[in-house]
Amino acid sequence: MKTCQVGLRCQVSVPGQSVRRATIKYIGTVNFKPGNWIGVQYDEPMGKNDGSVEGVRYFECPPKYGGFVKPLHLEVGDLPEEELNLDDDDEL
């Protein structure tokens, strides 16, 4: 397993939730919970924030794409973005 670094791709596996792919955007402490956290930008809008929590900005991403997870729920690897299943009619 690779070491967590900002910019690396990862897979988030939190018990009771679907597995999600993301990019690491932040590593460190946060004001809202004790301990070290990993800030991620999910490939799809399955997050809870935009990289900010309670008025503190930790990283930039679109609304609903950001989230914070404990390192034990994260697997770093060569994980390309999953393609969304769009019909031809859905393309612009």
TORSE-549799 format. One record per atom (N, C-alpha, C, CB): residue number from 1; atom name; x, y, z. Coordinates in Angstrom, 3 decimals, m for minus. Glycine has a CB too. Example, Ala and Ser with C-alpha at 12.3 -4.5 7.8 and 13.67 -1.06 7.14 Angstrom:
BEGIN
   n atom       xx       yy       zz
   1    N   13.190   m5.690    7.800
   1   CA   12.300   m4.500    7.800
   1    C   13.200   m3.300    7.800
   1   CB   11.308   m4.473    9.046
   2    N   12.850   m2.250    7.080
   2   CA   13.670   m1.060    7.140
   2    C   12.900    0.030    7.870
   2   CB   14.084   m0.598    5.725
END
This chain:
BEGIN
   n atom       xx       yy       zz
   1    N    0.839   m1.184    0.000
   1   CA    0.000    0.000    0.000
   1    C    0.883    1.246    0.000
   1   CB   m0.954   m0.001    1.218
   2    N    0.512    2.223   m0.800
   2   CA    1.257    3.474   m0.877
   2    C    0.948    4.343    0.341
   2   CB    0.921    4.229   m2.180
   3    N    1.865    5.256    0.631
   3   CA    1.661    6.236    1.690
   3    C    0.700    7.315    1.200
   3   CB    3.010    6.860    2.137
   4    N   m0.129    7.811    2.090
   4   CA   m1.067    8.879    1.732
   4    C   m0.304   10.154    1.406
   4   CB   m2.075    9.135    2.876
   5    N   m0.637   10.750    0.263
   5   CA   m0.079   12.035   m0.138
   5    C   m1.158   12.802   m0.875
   5   CB    1.194   11.859   m1.025
   6    N   m1.173   14.115   m0.686
   6   CA   m2.124   14.956   m1.405
   6    C   m1.917   14.752   m2.906
   6   CB   m1.954   16.462   m1.015
   7    N   m3.026   14.575   m3.617
   7   CA   m2.989   14.384   m5.062
   7    C   m3.101   12.940   m5.502
   7   CB   m1.741   14.953   m5.602
   8    N   m2.868   11.987   m4.584
   8   CA   m2.966   10.576   m4.952
   8    C   m4.419   10.125   m5.001
   8   CB   m2.180    9.710   m3.965
   9    N   m4.661    9.111   m5.819
   9   CA   m5.989    8.512   m5.930
   9    C   m6.176    7.521   m4.789
   9   CB   m6.180    7.812   m7.309
  10    N   m7.441    7.345   m4.369
  10   CA   m7.716    6.437   m3.271
  10    C   m9.116    5.849   m3.399
  10   CB   m7.560    7.156   m1.931
  11    N   m9.335    4.843   m2.588
  11   CA  m10.648    4.213   m2.472
  11    C  m11.052    4.311   m1.007
  11   CB  m10.631    2.710   m2.975
  12    N  m12.249    4.800   m0.757
  12   CA  m12.747    4.994    0.605
  12    C  m13.744    3.886    0.921
  12   CB  m13.406    6.403    0.774
  13    N  m13.472    3.147    2.004
  13   CA  m14.338    2.045    2.429
  13    C  m14.734    2.257    3.882
  13   CB  m13.630    0.669    2.246
  14    N  m15.852    2.922    4.092
  14   CA  m16.380    3.155    5.436
  14    C  m17.472    2.120    5.686
  14   CB  m16.934    4.626    5.598
  15    N  m17.416    1.394    6.809
  15   CA  m18.445    0.387    7.080
  15    C  m19.857    0.973    6.990
  15   CB  m18.226   m0.224    8.462
  16    N  m20.745    0.256    6.313
  16   CA  m22.128    0.690    6.171
  16    C  m22.371    1.634    5.014
  16   CB  m22.569    1.339    7.416
  17    N  m21.318    1.980    4.259
  17   CA  m21.458    2.876    3.110
  17    C  m20.861    2.208    1.874
  17   CB  m20.766    4.246    3.381
  18    N  m21.280    2.669    0.702
  18   CA  m20.730    2.114   m0.528
  18    C  m19.274    2.549   m0.683
  18   CB  m21.566    2.557   m1.755
  19    N  m18.489    1.717   m1.370
  19   CA  m17.092    2.043   m1.648
  19    C  m17.066    3.173   m2.663
  19   CB  m16.303    0.795   m2.171
  20    N  m16.244    4.183   m2.401
  20   CA  m16.168    5.355   m3.281
  20    C  m14.721    5.645   m3.644
  20   CB  m16.809    6.590   m2.609
  21    N  m14.518    6.127   m4.861
  21   CA  m13.185    6.535   m5.298
  21    C  m13.054    8.044   m5.179
  21   CB  m12.911    6.075   m6.753
  22    N  m11.819    8.469   m4.917
  22   CA  m11.593    9.889   m4.644
  22    C  m10.135   10.253   m4.888
  22   CB  m11.991   10.233   m3.198
  23    N   m9.853   11.538   m4.713
  23   CA   m8.495   12.071   m4.756
  23    C   m8.211   12.722   m3.409
  23   CB   m8.311   13.095   m5.935
  24    N   m7.045   12.436   m2.835
  24   CA   m6.666   13.027   m1.554
  24    C   m6.369   14.514   m1.759
  24   CB   m5.430   12.292   m0.941
  25    N   m7.012   15.350   m0.945
  25   CA   m6.848   16.802   m1.056
  25    C   m6.260   17.441    0.206
  25   CB   m8.183   17.441   m1.363
  26    N   m6.328   16.741    1.343
  26   CA   m5.866   17.320    2.611
  26    C   m5.487   16.184    3.553
  26   CB   m6.966   18.236    3.256
  27    N   m4.413   16.386    4.316
  27   CA   m3.996   15.434    5.346
  27    C   m3.631   16.238    6.587
  27   CB   m2.786   14.541    4.863
  28    N   m4.259   15.910    7.711
  28   CA   m3.900   16.615    8.939
  28    C   m5.023   16.673    9.948
  28   CB   m3.461   17.998    8.617
  29    N   m4.862   17.570   10.899
  29   CA   m5.869   17.736   11.941
  29    C   m6.961   18.686   11.455
  29   CB   m5.227   18.265   13.247
  30    N   m8.113   18.586   12.105
  30   CA   m9.261   19.436   11.780
  30    C   m9.830   19.994   13.081
  30   CB  m10.355   18.637   10.984
  31    N  m10.609   21.058   12.983
  31   CA  m11.178   21.688   14.178
  31    C  m12.399   20.965   14.724
  31   CB  m11.546   23.106   13.873
  32    N  m13.027   20.108   13.922
  32   CA  m14.308   19.536   14.315
  32    C  m14.228   18.152   14.943
  32   CB  m15.186   19.472   13.138
  33    N  m13.084   17.478   14.883
  33   CA  m12.899   16.154   15.493
  33    C  m11.429   15.989   15.859
  33   CB  m13.367   15.007   14.525
  34    N  m11.134   15.219   16.911
  34   CA   m9.727   14.986   17.264
  34    C   m9.055   13.997   16.305
  34   CB   m9.624   14.464   18.702
  35    N   m7.744   14.041   16.276
  35   CA   m6.968   13.091   15.481
  35    C   m6.662   13.591   14.082
  35   CB   m7.698   11.790   15.391
  36    N   m5.985   12.735   13.324
  36   CA   m5.639   13.047   11.943
  36    C   m6.734   12.567   11.008
  36   CB   m4.295   12.414   11.562
  37    N   m7.011   13.367    9.996
  37   CA   m8.057   13.074    9.024
  37    C   m7.519   13.264    7.616
  37   CB   m9.291   13.969    9.257
  38    N   m8.145   12.580    6.673
  38   CA   m7.814   12.723    5.258
  38    C   m9.005   13.397    4.585
  38   CB   m7.482   11.327    4.589
  39    N   m8.756   14.532    3.958
  39   CA   m9.788   15.219    3.184
  39    C   m9.737   14.715    1.753
  39   CB   m9.602   16.764    3.235
  40    N  m10.884   14.313    1.217
  40   CA  m10.927   13.765   m0.139
  40    C  m11.966   14.484   m0.986
  40   CB  m11.230   12.266   m0.102
  41    N  m11.719   14.461   m2.297
  41   CA  m12.715   14.905   m3.270
  41    C  m13.179   13.660   m4.000
  41   CB  m12.135   15.989   m4.271
  42    N  m14.447   13.291   m3.782
  42   CA  m15.016   12.109   m4.423
  42    C  m15.211   12.344   m5.915
  42   CB  m16.348   11.731   m3.769
  43    N  m15.205   11.258   m6.676
  43   CA  m15.418   11.336   m8.125
  43    C  m16.846   11.743   m8.463
  43   CB  m15.096    9.996   m8.780
  44    N  m17.762   11.440   m7.570
  44   CA  m19.176   11.750   m7.774
  44    C  m19.673   12.553   m6.568
  44   CB  m20.023   10.440   m7.969
  45    N  m20.797   13.251   m6.703
  45   CA  m21.297   14.081   m5.588
  45    C  m21.898   13.240   m4.464
  45   CB  m22.347   15.070   m6.099
  46    N  m21.023   12.522   m3.750
  46   CA  m21.454   11.648   m2.662
  46    C  m20.877   12.105   m1.331
  46   CB  m21.042   10.205   m2.943
  47    N  m20.352   13.328   m1.295
  47   CA  m19.730   13.844   m0.081
  47    C  m20.681   14.668    0.755
  47   CB  m18.532   14.668   m0.428
  48    N  m20.126   15.270    1.795
  48   CA  m20.929   16.059    2.727
  48    C  m20.581   17.537    2.708
  48   CB  m20.761   15.528    4.118
  49    N  m19.529   17.919    1.958
  49   CA  m19.109   19.316    1.999
  49    C  m18.364   19.718    0.733
  49   CB  m18.232   19.564    3.214
  50    N  m17.802   20.918    0.756
  50   CA  m17.024   21.443   m0.372
  50    C  m15.565   21.667    0.023
  50   CB  m17.639   22.758   m0.881
  51    N  m15.116   20.917    1.018
  51   CA  m13.754   21.086    1.519
  51    C  m13.677   21.993    2.730
  51   CB  m12.877   21.629    0.436
  52    N  m14.828   22.542    3.137
  52   CA  m14.861   23.371    4.342
  52    C  m15.892   22.800    5.309
  52   CB  m15.191   24.856    3.994
  53    N  m15.602   22.962    6.599
  53   CA  m16.503   22.502    7.654
  53    C  m16.533   23.573    8.734
  53   CB  m16.051   21.113    8.240
  54    N  m17.734   23.961    9.137
  54   CA  m17.932   24.956   10.195
  54    C  m17.141   26.238    9.923
  54   CB  m17.524   24.372   11.551
  55    N  m17.137   26.666    8.659
  55   CA  m16.499   27.918    8.281
  55    C  m14.994   27.862    8.066
  55   CB  m16.780   28.911    9.302
  56    N  m14.381   26.699    8.252
  56   CA  m12.935   26.547    8.042
  56    C  m12.703   25.796    6.734
  56   CB  m12.262   25.795    9.242
  57    N  m11.920   26.400    5.833
  57   CA  m11.619   25.785    4.539
  57    C  m10.341   24.961    4.657
  57   CB  m11.476   26.865    3.425
  58    N  m10.454   23.651    4.347
  58   CA   m9.308   22.750    4.373
  58    C   m8.786   22.470    2.963
  58   CB   m9.686   21.439    5.063
  59    N   m9.681   22.468    1.971
  59   CA   m9.314   22.299    0.568
  59    C  m10.479   22.765   m0.286
  59   CB   m8.941   20.817    0.249
  60    N  m10.244   22.902   m1.581
  60   CA  m11.270   23.366   m2.524
  60    C  m11.832   22.196   m3.318
  60   CB  m10.691   24.428   m3.482
  61    N  m13.156   22.130   m3.435
  61   CA  m13.818   21.198   m4.337
  61    C  m15.277   21.632   m4.479
  61   CB  m13.711   19.722   m3.814
  62    N  m15.977   21.111   m5.483
  62   CA  m17.383   21.484   m5.652
  62    C  m18.237   21.014   m4.467
  62   CB  m17.932   20.895   m6.960
  63    N  m19.374   21.662   m4.221
  63   CA  m20.286   21.223   m3.160
  63    C  m20.686   19.760   m3.336
  63   CB  m21.537   22.105   m3.138
  64    N  m20.780   19.040   m2.233
  64   CA  m21.185   17.631   m2.167
  64    C  m20.130   16.654   m2.683
  64   CB  m22.447   17.440   m2.946
  65    N  m18.936   17.144   m3.047
  65   CA  m17.860   16.261   m3.507
  65    C  m16.811   16.023   m2.424
  65   CB  m17.195   16.849   m4.745
  66    N  m16.843   16.787   m1.340
  66   CA  m15.821   16.686   m0.313
  66    C  m16.229   15.842    0.873
  66   CB  m15.456   18.035    0.156
  67    N  m15.230   15.269    1.524
  67   CA  m15.471   14.499    2.730
  67    C  m14.180   14.321    3.508
  67   CB  m16.083   13.142    2.390
  68    N  m14.312   13.940    4.769
  68   CA  m13.163   13.669    5.623
  68    C  m13.310   12.262    6.174
  68   CB  m13.044   14.718    6.775
  69    N  m12.241   11.479    6.093
  69   CA  m12.266   10.098    6.564
  69    C  m11.016    9.820    7.391
  69   CB  m12.366    9.109    5.375
  70    N  m11.117    8.833    8.266
  70   CA   m9.960    8.390    9.024
  70    C   m9.053    7.591    8.086
  70   CB  m10.389    7.537   10.267
  71    N   m7.742    7.661    8.286
  71   CA   m6.812    6.953    7.402
  71    C   m7.083    5.453    7.275
  71   CB   m5.417    7.154    7.894
  72    N   m7.613    4.815    8.301
  72   CA   m7.852    3.372    8.232
  72    C   m8.948    2.999    7.234
  72   CB   m8.220    2.850    9.602
  73    N   m9.765    3.950    6.798
  73   CA  m10.826    3.688    5.826
  73    C  m10.398    4.000    4.398
  73   CB  m12.055    4.497    6.173
  74    N   m9.103    4.221    4.201
  74   CA   m8.607    4.684    2.911
  74    C   m7.570    3.715    2.359
  74   CB   m8.008    6.091    3.038
  75    N   m7.664    3.422    1.073
  75   CA   m6.669    2.608    0.384
  75    C   m6.153    3.412   m0.802
  75   CB   m7.268    1.231   m0.077
  76    N   m4.853    3.674   m0.804
  76   CA   m4.233    4.448   m1.879
  76    C   m3.764    3.489   m2.962
  76   CB   m3.046    5.309   m1.346
  77    N   m3.971    3.873   m4.215
  77   CA   m3.517    3.024   m5.311
  77    C   m3.748    3.666   m6.655
  77   CB   m4.209    1.691   m5.262
  78    N   m3.445    2.914   m7.702
  78   CA   m3.638    3.370   m9.075
  78    C   m5.095    3.127   m9.445
  78   CB   m2.665    2.637  m10.070
  79    N   m5.950    4.047   m9.050
  79   CA   m7.391    3.889   m9.221
  79    C   m7.919    4.981  m10.143
  79   CB   m8.117    3.932   m7.854
  80    N   m8.137    4.660  m11.410
  80   CA   m8.675    5.682  m12.320
  80    C  m10.096    6.052  m11.937
  80   CB   m8.636    5.187  m13.776
  81    N  m10.535    7.221  m12.394
  81   CA  m11.921    7.613  m12.154
  81    C  m12.835    6.629  m12.854
  81   CB  m12.192    9.061  m12.643
  82    N  m13.896    6.231  m12.178
  82   CA  m14.874    5.343  m12.792
  82    C  m15.744    6.159  m13.726
  82   CB  m15.733    4.619  m11.720
  83    N  m15.982    5.602  m14.912
  83   CA  m16.820    6.304  m15.875
  83    C  m18.275    6.159  m15.472
  83   CB  m16.593    5.768  m17.306
  84    N  m18.998    7.265  m15.550
  84   CA  m20.427    7.234  m15.271
  84    C  m21.130    6.580  m16.443
  84   CB  m20.985    8.661  m15.011
  85    N  m22.138    5.798  m16.181
  85   CA  m22.901    5.145  m17.243
  85    C  m23.933    6.111  m17.795
  85   CB  m23.584    3.860  m16.725
  86    N  m23.547    6.842  m18.830
  86   CA  m24.451    7.802  m19.453
  86    C  m24.887    7.281  m20.812
  86   CB  m23.780    9.186  m19.590
  87    N  m26.143    7.460  m21.121
  87   CA  m26.632    7.130  m22.456
  87    C  m26.124    8.181  m23.424
  87   CB  m28.189    7.046  m22.489
  88    N  m26.097    7.855  m24.719
  88   CA  m25.659    8.817  m25.725
  88    C  m26.492   10.089  m25.670
  88   CB  m25.737    8.201  m27.117
  89    N  m27.773    9.966  m25.303
  89   CA  m28.657   11.125  m25.236
  89    C  m28.250   12.090  m24.121
  89   CB  m30.095   10.672  m25.028
  90    N  m27.463   11.601  m23.160
  90   CA  m27.069   12.422  m22.030
  90    C  m25.817   13.251  m22.297
  90   CB  m26.849   11.556  m20.835
  91    N  m25.164   13.028  m23.433
  91   CA  m23.953   13.776  m23.742
  91    C  m24.294   15.152  m24.266
  91   CB  m23.100   13.025  m24.755
  92    N  m23.431   16.111  m23.976
  92   CA  m23.621   17.480  m24.450
  92    C  m22.786   17.726  m25.675
  92   CB  m23.270   18.491  m23.363
END
